[in-house]
Amino acid sequence: MSMAEQEESARHRHVDERANAYARGRRRRALVVLLGALAVTATAVALVVVVLGRDDGTRVGEYKGALAPAVRQPDGSVAMARPGVTAPVLELYEDFQCPACLALEERQGGTLKELAAQGRAKVVYRPFQLFQQDPLMSNSRRAANAALCAPADRWVKYHDALYANQPAEGEIGFTEPELIKLAAQVGVTGAEFADCVSGQRMMEGVDQSSAHAGRVGVNSTPYLALDGRKAGDDLLGSPDALREAVAGARMDAPAPHGGNAPGDAATR
């Protein structure tokens, strides 16, 4: 085996070791990690990253039911919803390198999948670049680029794999070979995807997503919005509180054709 092959094999083993460590819940809890500034195009957004506590043994986005269909939207975001469900809308602005976003994913990722699968909400994922200094910035950009390269029908599983293999702070990670290998583990293969990742062909889309986050006033992460309004810490930390808020938003939403609230017909 050549030296290059040995190094590649070692990188792949490292990916698997990180995945196993997360699956066993070895990363127990997180702390407040960042107070800084996010610069997106001409917009400067003050940023506070608040990391929520995690329960021991949690798994990334754990949800065992069937997923709602996911589609790529024109702006590059991914919408997950039952057919015909357009409201209420939960929008998640996230950075795959952000420990706070991982903490939220472990706490509420399954709830978001559940709400979409039950036809109770439309969930929109909006990955963007949060960090402004390397190695975190480059890790963030490579992961966001790969997410934009991934097909919609496997996107949510790839999303979860990225979080399950989040590099430690200060560590270079999310390299192109790692990102391609992680995709293969969730069924995303082929030269088109590999070329998109290796060639960083969606970086313009990453910049556009980051600029959009600034324009709509994203000022902290994790950032979850319900019908355009930022969710408070109670919704970030409590699955039951999030379900109740969505139920309230459904009651307030106009019923289609004068009938049921959005999603009712699909879930009965």
PyRosetta script that sets phi, psi and omega in degrees:
from pyrosetta import init, pose_from_sequence

init()
pose = pose_from_sequence("MSMAEQEESARHRHVDERANAYARGRRRRALVVLLGALAVTATAVALVVVVLGRDDGTRVGEYKGALAPAVRQPDGSVAMARPGVTAPVLELYEDFQCPACLALEERQGGTLKELAAQGRAKVVYRPFQLFQQDPLMSNSRRAANAALCAPADRWVKYHDALYANQPAEGEIGFTEPELIKLAAQVGVTGAEFADCVSGQRMMEGVDQSSAHAGRVGVNSTPYLALDGRKAGDDLLGSPDALREAVAGARMDAPAPHGGNAPGDAATR")
pose.set_psi(1, 130.6)
pose.set_omega(1, -179.3)
pose.set_phi(2, -70.2)
pose.set_psi(2, 165.7)
pose.set_omega(2, 178.3)
pose.set_phi(3, -60.6)
pose.set_psi(3, -41.3)
pose.set_omega(3, 179.8)
pose.set_phi(4, -62.7)
pose.set_psi(4, -41.1)
pose.set_omega(4, 179.4)
pose.set_phi(5, -66.4)
pose.set_psi(5, -37.8)
pose.set_omega(5, 177.9)
pose.set_phi(6, -63.3)
pose.set_psi(6, -42.4)
pose.set_omega(6, 179.3)
pose.set_phi(7, -64.9)
pose.set_psi(7, -41.0)
pose.set_omega(7, 179.1)
pose.set_phi(8, -64.3)
pose.set_psi(8, -42.0)
pose.set_omega(8, 178.3)
pose.set_phi(9, -62.6)
pose.set_psi(9, -39.7)
pose.set_omega(9, 178.8)
pose.set_phi(10, -64.5)
pose.set_psi(10, -39.4)
pose.set_omega(10, 178.4)
pose.set_phi(11, -63.5)
pose.set_psi(11, -41.8)
pose.set_omega(11, 179.9)
pose.set_phi(12, -65.5)
pose.set_psi(12, -39.4)
pose.set_omega(12, 176.9)
pose.set_phi(13, -62.3)
pose.set_psi(13, -37.1)
pose.set_omega(13, -179.7)
pose.set_phi(14, -64.3)
pose.set_psi(14, -39.9)
pose.set_omega(14, 177.1)
pose.set_phi(15, -59.3)
pose.set_psi(15, -46.9)
pose.set_omega(15, -178.5)
pose.set_phi(16, -65.0)
pose.set_psi(16, -39.2)
pose.set_omega(16, 179.3)
pose.set_phi(17, -63.0)
pose.set_psi(17, -41.0)
pose.set_omega(17, 178.9)
pose.set_phi(18, -65.3)
pose.set_psi(18, -39.9)
pose.set_omega(18, 179.5)
pose.set_phi(19, -62.6)
pose.set_psi(19, -43.8)
pose.set_omega(19, 179.8)
pose.set_phi(20, -64.7)
pose.set_psi(20, -39.0)
pose.set_omega(20, -179.9)
pose.set_phi(21, -62.8)
pose.set_psi(21, -42.7)
pose.set_omega(21, 178.2)
pose.set_phi(22, -65.8)
pose.set_psi(22, -42.0)
pose.set_omega(22, -177.4)
pose.set_phi(23, -61.3)
pose.set_psi(23, -31.8)
pose.set_omega(23, 178.8)
pose.set_phi(24, -83.8)
pose.set_psi(24, -2.3)
pose.set_omega(24, 177.1)
pose.set_phi(25, 74.1)
pose.set_psi(25, 31.3)
pose.set_omega(25, -176.9)
pose.set_phi(26, -74.3)
pose.set_psi(26, -23.1)
pose.set_omega(26, 175.7)
pose.set_phi(27, -88.9)
pose.set_psi(27, 97.2)
pose.set_omega(27, -163.9)
pose.set_phi(28, -77.7)
pose.set_psi(28, -47.0)
pose.set_omega(28, -172.5)
pose.set_phi(29, -155.2)
pose.set_psi(29, 163.4)
pose.set_omega(29, -178.4)
pose.set_phi(30, -127.3)
pose.set_psi(30, 162.7)
pose.set_omega(30, -179.7)
pose.set_phi(31, -121.5)
pose.set_psi(31, 173.5)
pose.set_omega(31, 173.9)
pose.set_phi(32, -64.6)
pose.set_psi(32, 127.3)
pose.set_omega(32, -168.7)
pose.set_phi(33, -118.5)
pose.set_psi(33, -18.5)
pose.set_omega(33, -171.5)
pose.set_phi(34, -152.4)
pose.set_psi(34, 137.0)
pose.set_omega(34, 166.6)
pose.set_phi(35, -132.3)
pose.set_psi(35, 112.3)
pose.set_omega(35, -173.7)
pose.set_phi(36, -156.6)
pose.set_psi(36, -153.8)
pose.set_omega(36, -179.5)
pose.set_phi(37, -135.0)
pose.set_psi(37, 138.3)
pose.set_omega(37, 177.1)
pose.set_phi(38, -106.7)
pose.set_psi(38, 119.0)
pose.set_omega(38, 179.2)
pose.set_phi(39, -104.9)
pose.set_psi(39, 119.8)
pose.set_omega(39, 178.3)
pose.set_phi(40, -127.0)
pose.set_psi(40, 117.2)
pose.set_omega(40, -174.0)
pose.set_phi(41, 45.6)
pose.set_psi(41, -119.8)
pose.set_omega(41, -177.7)
pose.set_phi(42, -92.4)
pose.set_psi(42, 2.7)
pose.set_omega(42, -175.1)
pose.set_phi(43, -104.1)
pose.set_psi(43, 128.0)
pose.set_omega(43, 174.7)
pose.set_phi(44, -104.6)
pose.set_psi(44, 126.5)
pose.set_omega(44, -176.4)
pose.set_phi(45, -118.9)
pose.set_psi(45, 119.6)
pose.set_omega(45, 176.0)
pose.set_phi(46, -65.0)
pose.set_psi(46, 136.8)
pose.set_omega(46, -170.4)
pose.set_phi(47, -128.2)
pose.set_psi(47, 129.2)
pose.set_omega(47, 170.8)
pose.set_phi(48, -126.8)
pose.set_psi(48, 121.7)
pose.set_omega(48, 178.4)
pose.set_phi(49, -96.1)
pose.set_psi(49, 119.2)
pose.set_omega(49, 179.1)
pose.set_phi(50, -109.9)
pose.set_psi(50, 119.5)
pose.set_omega(50, -178.3)
pose.set_phi(51, -97.4)
pose.set_psi(51, 123.9)
pose.set_omega(51, 179.8)
pose.set_phi(52, -81.8)
pose.set_psi(52, 148.8)
pose.set_omega(52, 176.3)
pose.set_phi(53, -65.7)
pose.set_psi(53, 149.1)
pose.set_omega(53, 179.6)
pose.set_phi(54, -118.9)
pose.set_psi(54, 144.1)
pose.set_omega(54, 175.9)
pose.set_phi(55, -75.3)
pose.set_psi(55, 150.9)
pose.set_omega(55, 176.6)
pose.set_phi(56, -63.0)
pose.set_psi(56, 140.7)
pose.set_omega(56, 173.1)
pose.set_phi(57, 79.0)
pose.set_psi(57, 9.1)
pose.set_omega(57, 179.2)
pose.set_phi(58, -70.8)
pose.set_psi(58, 157.8)
pose.set_omega(58, 178.0)
pose.set_phi(59, -123.9)
pose.set_psi(59, 149.5)
pose.set_omega(59, -174.7)
pose.set_phi(60, -61.1)
pose.set_psi(60, 120.7)
pose.set_omega(60, 172.7)
pose.set_phi(61, 54.4)
pose.set_psi(61, 35.6)
pose.set_omega(61, -171.7)
pose.set_phi(62, -61.0)
pose.set_psi(62, 121.8)
pose.set_omega(62, 176.6)
pose.set_phi(63, -159.7)
pose.set_psi(63, 124.8)
pose.set_omega(63, -170.7)
pose.set_phi(64, -99.2)
pose.set_psi(64, -6.2)
pose.set_omega(64, -178.8)
pose.set_phi(65, -84.2)
pose.set_psi(65, 177.6)
pose.set_omega(65, 176.7)
pose.set_phi(66, -69.6)
pose.set_psi(66, 142.8)
pose.set_omega(66, -179.8)
pose.set_phi(67, -85.1)
pose.set_psi(67, 149.2)
pose.set_omega(67, 170.4)
pose.set_phi(68, -69.4)
pose.set_psi(68, 154.4)
pose.set_omega(68, 178.0)
pose.set_phi(69, -59.8)
pose.set_psi(69, 144.8)
pose.set_omega(69, 177.6)
pose.set_phi(70, -117.0)
pose.set_psi(70, 139.5)
pose.set_omega(70, 179.0)
pose.set_phi(71, -132.7)
pose.set_psi(71, 146.6)
pose.set_omega(71, 175.1)
pose.set_phi(72, -82.0)
pose.set_psi(72, 127.8)
pose.set_omega(72, 178.9)
pose.set_phi(73, -89.9)
pose.set_psi(73, 161.9)
pose.set_omega(73, -176.9)
pose.set_phi(74, -55.9)
pose.set_psi(74, -30.1)
pose.set_omega(74, -178.9)
pose.set_phi(75, -85.6)
pose.set_psi(75, 5.7)
pose.set_omega(75, 177.6)
pose.set_phi(76, 95.3)
pose.set_psi(76, -14.4)
pose.set_omega(76, 177.7)
pose.set_phi(77, -71.3)
pose.set_psi(77, 166.5)
pose.set_omega(77, 179.9)
pose.set_phi(78, -119.3)
pose.set_psi(78, 124.4)
pose.set_omega(78, 179.9)
pose.set_phi(79, -104.9)
pose.set_psi(79, 132.6)
pose.set_omega(79, 179.1)
pose.set_phi(80, -120.0)
pose.set_psi(80, 118.1)
pose.set_omega(80, -176.5)
pose.set_phi(81, -164.4)
pose.set_psi(81, 154.6)
pose.set_omega(81, 170.5)
pose.set_phi(82, -69.1)
pose.set_psi(82, 151.3)
pose.set_omega(82, 178.4)
pose.set_phi(83, -54.6)
pose.set_psi(83, 131.9)
pose.set_omega(83, 178.1)
pose.set_phi(84, 88.1)
pose.set_psi(84, -10.4)
pose.set_omega(84, -179.5)
pose.set_phi(85, -87.5)
pose.set_psi(85, 117.6)
pose.set_omega(85, -179.6)
pose.set_phi(86, -120.2)
pose.set_psi(86, -9.2)
pose.set_omega(86, -178.5)
pose.set_phi(87, -157.0)
pose.set_psi(87, 156.7)
pose.set_omega(87, -9.7)
pose.set_phi(88, -67.4)
pose.set_psi(88, 165.0)
pose.set_omega(88, -176.6)
pose.set_phi(89, -113.9)
pose.set_psi(89, 125.1)
pose.set_omega(89, 172.3)
pose.set_phi(90, -105.3)
pose.set_psi(90, 120.2)
pose.set_omega(90, 179.6)
pose.set_phi(91, -112.9)
pose.set_psi(91, 127.8)
pose.set_omega(91, -179.2)
pose.set_phi(92, -114.9)
pose.set_psi(92, 114.0)
pose.set_omega(92, 174.1)
pose.set_phi(93, -92.7)
pose.set_psi(93, 125.2)
pose.set_omega(93, -170.3)
pose.set_phi(94, -148.0)
pose.set_psi(94, 157.0)
pose.set_omega(94, 175.5)
pose.set_phi(95, -129.3)
pose.set_psi(95, 123.2)
pose.set_omega(95, -174.5)
pose.set_phi(96, -64.4)
pose.set_psi(96, -17.3)
pose.set_omega(96, 178.1)
pose.set_phi(97, -90.1)
pose.set_psi(97, -9.6)
pose.set_omega(97, -172.6)
pose.set_phi(98, -82.0)
pose.set_psi(98, 118.1)
pose.set_omega(98, 178.4)
pose.set_phi(99, -60.1)
pose.set_psi(99, -33.3)
pose.set_omega(99, 178.5)
pose.set_phi(100, -64.9)
pose.set_psi(100, -39.6)
pose.set_omega(100, 179.2)
pose.set_phi(101, -67.4)
pose.set_psi(101, -37.0)
pose.set_omega(101, 174.9)
pose.set_phi(102, -62.7)
pose.set_psi(102, -42.6)
pose.set_omega(102, 179.3)
pose.set_phi(103, -61.2)
pose.set_psi(103, -42.2)
pose.set_omega(103, 177.8)
pose.set_phi(104, -65.7)
pose.set_psi(104, -41.1)
pose.set_omega(104, 179.8)
pose.set_phi(105, -60.2)
pose.set_psi(105, -41.2)
pose.set_omega(105, 179.7)
pose.set_phi(106, -69.8)
pose.set_psi(106, -29.3)
pose.set_omega(106, 179.8)
pose.set_phi(107, -84.7)
pose.set_psi(107, -42.1)
pose.set_omega(107, -169.6)
pose.set_phi(108, -122.7)
pose.set_psi(108, -4.2)
pose.set_omega(108, -177.7)
pose.set_phi(109, -57.3)
pose.set_psi(109, -43.2)
pose.set_omega(109, 178.8)
pose.set_phi(110, -65.8)
pose.set_psi(110, -35.0)
pose.set_omega(110, 178.7)
pose.set_phi(111, -65.6)
pose.set_psi(111, -41.2)
pose.set_omega(111, 178.0)
pose.set_phi(112, -62.2)
pose.set_psi(112, -43.9)
pose.set_omega(112, 178.4)
pose.set_phi(113, -62.5)
pose.set_psi(113, -42.2)
pose.set_omega(113, 179.9)
pose.set_phi(114, -61.5)
pose.set_psi(114, -47.3)
pose.set_omega(114, -178.5)
pose.set_phi(115, -61.7)
pose.set_psi(115, -40.0)
pose.set_omega(115, 178.0)
pose.set_phi(116, -68.7)
pose.set_psi(116, -43.7)
pose.set_omega(116, -177.5)
pose.set_phi(117, -64.8)
pose.set_psi(117, -33.2)
pose.set_omega(117, -180.0)
pose.set_phi(118, -84.4)
pose.set_psi(118, 0.6)
pose.set_omega(118, 179.6)
pose.set_phi(119, 74.5)
pose.set_psi(119, 20.4)
pose.set_omega(119, -176.9)
pose.set_phi(120, -95.7)
pose.set_psi(120, -9.7)
pose.set_omega(120, 178.6)
pose.set_phi(121, -163.5)
pose.set_psi(121, 158.1)
pose.set_omega(121, 169.1)
pose.set_phi(122, -101.5)
pose.set_psi(122, 123.2)
pose.set_omega(122, -177.6)
pose.set_phi(123, -105.6)
pose.set_psi(123, 127.1)
pose.set_omega(123, -179.2)
pose.set_phi(124, -118.8)
pose.set_psi(124, 121.8)
pose.set_omega(124, 177.9)
pose.set_phi(125, -95.2)
pose.set_psi(125, 130.0)
pose.set_omega(125, -178.5)
pose.set_phi(126, -128.8)
pose.set_psi(126, 80.2)
pose.set_omega(126, 176.2)
pose.set_phi(127, -66.3)
pose.set_psi(127, 142.9)
pose.set_omega(127, 176.3)
pose.set_phi(128, -152.3)
pose.set_psi(128, 170.9)
pose.set_omega(128, 179.4)
pose.set_phi(129, -87.9)
pose.set_psi(129, 120.4)
pose.set_omega(129, -179.5)
pose.set_phi(130, -97.1)
pose.set_psi(130, -50.1)
pose.set_omega(130, -169.8)
pose.set_phi(131, -79.5)
pose.set_psi(131, 151.0)
pose.set_omega(131, -175.3)
pose.set_phi(132, -118.7)
pose.set_psi(132, 0.1)
pose.set_omega(132, 179.3)
pose.set_phi(133, -130.0)
pose.set_psi(133, 142.3)
pose.set_omega(133, 177.9)
pose.set_phi(134, -76.4)
pose.set_psi(134, 153.0)
pose.set_omega(134, 5.3)
pose.set_phi(135, -82.4)
pose.set_psi(135, -8.4)
pose.set_omega(135, -175.8)
pose.set_phi(136, -61.3)
pose.set_psi(136, -40.4)
pose.set_omega(136, -177.3)
pose.set_phi(137, -61.6)
pose.set_psi(137, -48.2)
pose.set_omega(137, -178.6)
pose.set_phi(138, -66.8)
pose.set_psi(138, -39.4)
pose.set_omega(138, 175.4)
pose.set_phi(139, -57.2)
pose.set_psi(139, -46.8)
pose.set_omega(139, -178.7)
pose.set_phi(140, -60.3)
pose.set_psi(140, -46.4)
pose.set_omega(140, -176.9)
pose.set_phi(141, -67.0)
pose.set_psi(141, -41.6)
pose.set_omega(141, 179.8)
pose.set_phi(142, -64.2)
pose.set_psi(142, -41.4)
pose.set_omega(142, 180.0)
pose.set_phi(143, -67.1)
pose.set_psi(143, -42.2)
pose.set_omega(143, 179.2)
pose.set_phi(144, -64.5)
pose.set_psi(144, -39.5)
pose.set_omega(144, 176.7)
pose.set_phi(145, -60.6)
pose.set_psi(145, -46.4)
pose.set_omega(145, -179.8)
pose.set_phi(146, -62.4)
pose.set_psi(146, -38.3)
pose.set_omega(146, 178.6)
pose.set_phi(147, -63.5)
pose.set_psi(147, -36.9)
pose.set_omega(147, 177.0)
pose.set_phi(148, -70.5)
pose.set_psi(148, -25.5)
pose.set_omega(148, 178.2)
pose.set_phi(149, -77.4)
pose.set_psi(149, -25.9)
pose.set_omega(149, -172.6)
pose.set_phi(150, -71.9)
pose.set_psi(150, 141.8)
pose.set_omega(150, 178.4)
pose.set_phi(151, -69.8)
pose.set_psi(151, 150.2)
pose.set_omega(151, -174.5)
pose.set_phi(152, -62.1)
pose.set_psi(152, -35.2)
pose.set_omega(152, -174.3)
pose.set_phi(153, -71.6)
pose.set_psi(153, -14.6)
pose.set_omega(153, 176.0)
pose.set_phi(154, -118.1)
pose.set_psi(154, 7.5)
pose.set_omega(154, -169.4)
pose.set_phi(155, -65.2)
pose.set_psi(155, -44.2)
pose.set_omega(155, -175.6)
pose.set_phi(156, -63.9)
pose.set_psi(156, -39.9)
pose.set_omega(156, 177.8)
pose.set_phi(157, -66.1)
pose.set_psi(157, -37.4)
pose.set_omega(157, 177.3)
pose.set_phi(158, -68.0)
pose.set_psi(158, -41.4)
pose.set_omega(158, 175.0)
pose.set_phi(159, -51.6)
pose.set_psi(159, -48.1)
pose.set_omega(159, -179.0)
pose.set_phi(160, -67.1)
pose.set_psi(160, -37.7)
pose.set_omega(160, 179.3)
pose.set_phi(161, -65.2)
pose.set_psi(161, -36.5)
pose.set_omega(161, 177.8)
pose.set_phi(162, -63.3)
pose.set_psi(162, -45.1)
pose.set_omega(162, 178.3)
pose.set_phi(163, -65.4)
pose.set_psi(163, -39.1)
pose.set_omega(163, -179.2)
pose.set_phi(164, -64.8)
pose.set_psi(164, -18.7)
pose.set_omega(164, -178.9)
pose.set_phi(165, -119.2)
pose.set_psi(165, 28.9)
pose.set_omega(165, -179.8)
pose.set_phi(166, -60.3)
pose.set_psi(166, 127.0)
pose.set_omega(166, 178.1)
pose.set_phi(167, -63.6)
pose.set_psi(167, 148.8)
pose.set_omega(167, 175.2)
pose.set_phi(168, -65.6)
pose.set_psi(168, 153.1)
pose.set_omega(168, 179.1)
pose.set_phi(169, -57.6)
pose.set_psi(169, 134.5)
pose.set_omega(169, 179.5)
pose.set_phi(170, 83.8)
pose.set_psi(170, -2.8)
pose.set_omega(170, -178.1)
pose.set_phi(171, -102.5)
pose.set_psi(171, 135.6)
pose.set_omega(171, 174.2)
pose.set_phi(172, -72.1)
pose.set_psi(172, 128.2)
pose.set_omega(172, -178.1)
pose.set_phi(173, -157.4)
pose.set_psi(173, -170.4)
pose.set_omega(173, -175.5)
pose.set_phi(174, 51.1)
pose.set_psi(174, 42.8)
pose.set_omega(174, 175.1)
pose.set_phi(175, -69.6)
pose.set_psi(175, 161.6)
pose.set_omega(175, -178.8)
pose.set_phi(176, -57.5)
pose.set_psi(176, -45.7)
pose.set_omega(176, 177.5)
pose.set_phi(177, -59.8)
pose.set_psi(177, -39.2)
pose.set_omega(177, 178.0)
pose.set_phi(178, -63.9)
pose.set_psi(178, -44.2)
pose.set_omega(178, -177.9)
pose.set_phi(179, -64.2)
pose.set_psi(179, -37.8)
pose.set_omega(179, 178.2)
pose.set_phi(180, -69.1)
pose.set_psi(180, -40.8)
pose.set_omega(180, 179.5)
pose.set_phi(181, -65.8)
pose.set_psi(181, -42.9)
pose.set_omega(181, 177.8)
pose.set_phi(182, -60.7)
pose.set_psi(182, -39.9)
pose.set_omega(182, 179.1)
pose.set_phi(183, -63.0)
pose.set_psi(183, -41.9)
pose.set_omega(183, 179.5)
pose.set_phi(184, -60.4)
pose.set_psi(184, -33.3)
pose.set_omega(184, -179.6)
pose.set_phi(185, -67.0)
pose.set_psi(185, -20.5)
pose.set_omega(185, 178.5)
pose.set_phi(186, -112.8)
pose.set_psi(186, 17.3)
pose.set_omega(186, 172.7)
pose.set_phi(187, 90.8)
pose.set_psi(187, 12.4)
pose.set_omega(187, 177.1)
pose.set_phi(188, -101.5)
pose.set_psi(188, 109.0)
pose.set_omega(188, -177.4)
pose.set_phi(189, -135.2)
pose.set_psi(189, 178.6)
pose.set_omega(189, 175.2)
pose.set_phi(190, 107.6)
pose.set_psi(190, 157.0)
pose.set_omega(190, -175.7)
pose.set_phi(191, -66.7)
pose.set_psi(191, -33.7)
pose.set_omega(191, -176.9)
pose.set_phi(192, -62.2)
pose.set_psi(192, -47.0)
pose.set_omega(192, 178.7)
pose.set_phi(193, -66.0)
pose.set_psi(193, -45.9)
pose.set_omega(193, -178.4)
pose.set_phi(194, -60.1)
pose.set_psi(194, -41.9)
pose.set_omega(194, 179.1)
pose.set_phi(195, -66.4)
pose.set_psi(195, -37.0)
pose.set_omega(195, 179.0)
pose.set_phi(196, -64.1)
pose.set_psi(196, -40.8)
pose.set_omega(196, 179.7)
pose.set_phi(197, -71.7)
pose.set_psi(197, -51.1)
pose.set_omega(197, -176.5)
pose.set_phi(198, -63.9)
pose.set_psi(198, -36.7)
pose.set_omega(198, -179.9)
pose.set_phi(199, -87.2)
pose.set_psi(199, -0.4)
pose.set_omega(199, -179.4)
pose.set_phi(200, 48.8)
pose.set_psi(200, 49.5)
pose.set_omega(200, -171.8)
pose.set_phi(201, -76.6)
pose.set_psi(201, -11.7)
pose.set_omega(201, -178.8)
pose.set_phi(202, -108.2)
pose.set_psi(202, 18.2)
pose.set_omega(202, -178.4)
pose.set_phi(203, -63.3)
pose.set_psi(203, -31.8)
pose.set_omega(203, 175.9)
pose.set_phi(204, -63.1)
pose.set_psi(204, -38.6)
pose.set_omega(204, 176.4)
pose.set_phi(205, -65.0)
pose.set_psi(205, -36.5)
pose.set_omega(205, 176.4)
pose.set_phi(206, -61.1)
pose.set_psi(206, -45.0)
pose.set_omega(206, 179.2)
pose.set_phi(207, -63.6)
pose.set_psi(207, -39.0)
pose.set_omega(207, 179.3)
pose.set_phi(208, -66.5)
pose.set_psi(208, -39.7)
pose.set_omega(208, 178.3)
pose.set_phi(209, -64.6)
pose.set_psi(209, -39.6)
pose.set_omega(209, 179.1)
pose.set_phi(210, -67.3)
pose.set_psi(210, -39.7)
pose.set_omega(210, 177.3)
pose.set_phi(211, -64.3)
pose.set_psi(211, -39.4)
pose.set_omega(211, 178.1)
pose.set_phi(212, -61.9)
pose.set_psi(212, -42.1)
pose.set_omega(212, 178.6)
pose.set_phi(213, -57.6)
pose.set_psi(213, -41.4)
pose.set_omega(213, 178.1)
pose.set_phi(214, -66.6)
pose.set_psi(214, -40.8)
pose.set_omega(214, -177.2)
pose.set_phi(215, -64.9)
pose.set_psi(215, -34.3)
pose.set_omega(215, -177.2)
pose.set_phi(216, -88.7)
pose.set_psi(216, 1.1)
pose.set_omega(216, 173.6)
pose.set_phi(217, 90.6)
pose.set_psi(217, 24.6)
pose.set_omega(217, 175.6)
pose.set_phi(218, -64.1)
pose.set_psi(218, 115.5)
pose.set_omega(218, -175.3)
pose.set_phi(219, -124.3)
pose.set_psi(219, 6.9)
pose.set_omega(219, 175.6)
pose.set_phi(220, -162.0)
pose.set_psi(220, 158.9)
pose.set_omega(220, 174.9)
pose.set_phi(221, -132.7)
pose.set_psi(221, 144.1)
pose.set_omega(221, 0.0)
pose.set_phi(222, -69.7)
pose.set_psi(222, 149.3)
pose.set_omega(222, -176.9)
pose.set_phi(223, -124.1)
pose.set_psi(223, 112.0)
pose.set_omega(223, 178.6)
pose.set_phi(224, -119.0)
pose.set_psi(224, 129.5)
pose.set_omega(224, 179.8)
pose.set_phi(225, -118.1)
pose.set_psi(225, 138.4)
pose.set_omega(225, 174.6)
pose.set_phi(226, -112.5)
pose.set_psi(226, 112.6)
pose.set_omega(226, -176.5)
pose.set_phi(227, 51.6)
pose.set_psi(227, 44.3)
pose.set_omega(227, 174.6)
pose.set_phi(228, 85.4)
pose.set_psi(228, -4.8)
pose.set_omega(228, -179.4)
pose.set_phi(229, -107.6)
pose.set_psi(229, 133.2)
pose.set_omega(229, -178.8)
pose.set_phi(230, -61.4)
pose.set_psi(230, 132.6)
pose.set_omega(230, 177.7)
pose.set_phi(231, -76.9)
pose.set_psi(231, 142.4)
pose.set_omega(231, 178.0)
pose.set_phi(232, -80.1)
pose.set_psi(232, 175.1)
pose.set_omega(232, -178.0)
pose.set_phi(233, -60.9)
pose.set_psi(233, -28.7)
pose.set_omega(233, -179.8)
pose.set_phi(234, -64.6)
pose.set_psi(234, -37.9)
pose.set_omega(234, 179.0)
pose.set_phi(235, -74.9)
pose.set_psi(235, -31.4)
pose.set_omega(235, 178.4)
pose.set_phi(236, -68.5)
pose.set_psi(236, -33.5)
pose.set_omega(236, -172.1)
pose.set_phi(237, -97.4)
pose.set_psi(237, -15.8)
pose.set_omega(237, -173.4)
pose.set_phi(238, -125.3)
pose.set_psi(238, 114.6)
pose.set_omega(238, 175.3)
pose.set_phi(239, -57.1)
pose.set_psi(239, -41.0)
pose.set_omega(239, -179.8)
pose.set_phi(240, -64.6)
pose.set_psi(240, -40.8)
pose.set_omega(240, 178.6)
pose.set_phi(241, -63.9)
pose.set_psi(241, -38.0)
pose.set_omega(241, 178.6)
pose.set_phi(242, -66.9)
pose.set_psi(242, -42.8)
pose.set_omega(242, 177.8)
pose.set_phi(243, -60.5)
pose.set_psi(243, -42.4)
pose.set_omega(243, -179.7)
pose.set_phi(244, -65.4)
pose.set_psi(244, -40.2)
pose.set_omega(244, 179.4)
pose.set_phi(245, -64.6)
pose.set_psi(245, -40.5)
pose.set_omega(245, 178.1)
pose.set_phi(246, -66.1)
pose.set_psi(246, -41.2)
pose.set_omega(246, 177.8)
pose.set_phi(247, -60.6)
pose.set_psi(247, -41.1)
pose.set_omega(247, 177.5)
pose.set_phi(248, -64.6)
pose.set_psi(248, -39.5)
pose.set_omega(248, 178.9)
pose.set_phi(249, -66.8)
pose.set_psi(249, -34.5)
pose.set_omega(249, 178.0)
pose.set_phi(250, -67.3)
pose.set_psi(250, -36.9)
pose.set_omega(250, 178.4)
pose.set_phi(251, -65.3)
pose.set_psi(251, -33.6)
pose.set_omega(251, -178.4)
pose.set_phi(252, -82.1)
pose.set_psi(252, -18.9)
pose.set_omega(252, -175.7)
pose.set_phi(253, -75.3)
pose.set_psi(253, 146.3)
pose.set_omega(253, 176.3)
pose.set_phi(254, -61.7)
pose.set_psi(254, 135.0)
pose.set_omega(254, 178.6)
pose.set_phi(255, -79.5)
pose.set_psi(255, 135.0)
pose.set_omega(255, 179.2)
pose.set_phi(256, -66.6)
pose.set_psi(256, 133.0)
pose.set_omega(256, 176.7)
pose.set_phi(257, 57.0)
pose.set_psi(257, 27.5)
pose.set_omega(257, 178.0)
pose.set_phi(258, 71.0)
pose.set_psi(258, 15.1)
pose.set_omega(258, -176.9)
pose.set_phi(259, -107.7)
pose.set_psi(259, -123.4)
pose.set_omega(259, -174.4)
pose.set_phi(260, -75.7)
pose.set_psi(260, 159.2)
pose.set_omega(260, 171.1)
pose.set_phi(261, -66.6)
pose.set_psi(261, 159.6)
pose.set_omega(261, -176.2)
pose.set_phi(262, -52.1)
pose.set_psi(262, 128.1)
pose.set_omega(262, 173.7)
pose.set_phi(263, 92.1)
pose.set_psi(263, -14.5)
pose.set_omega(263, -175.9)
pose.set_phi(264, -63.4)
pose.set_psi(264, -45.5)
pose.set_omega(264, -176.9)
pose.set_phi(265, -62.6)
pose.set_psi(265, -32.8)
pose.set_omega(265, -177.1)
pose.set_phi(266, -76.5)
pose.set_psi(266, -18.7)
pose.set_omega(266, -173.7)
pose.set_phi(267, -106.8)
pose.set_psi(267, 0.1)
pose.set_omega(267, -179.3)
pose.set_phi(268, -92.0)
pose.dump_pdb("model.pdb")
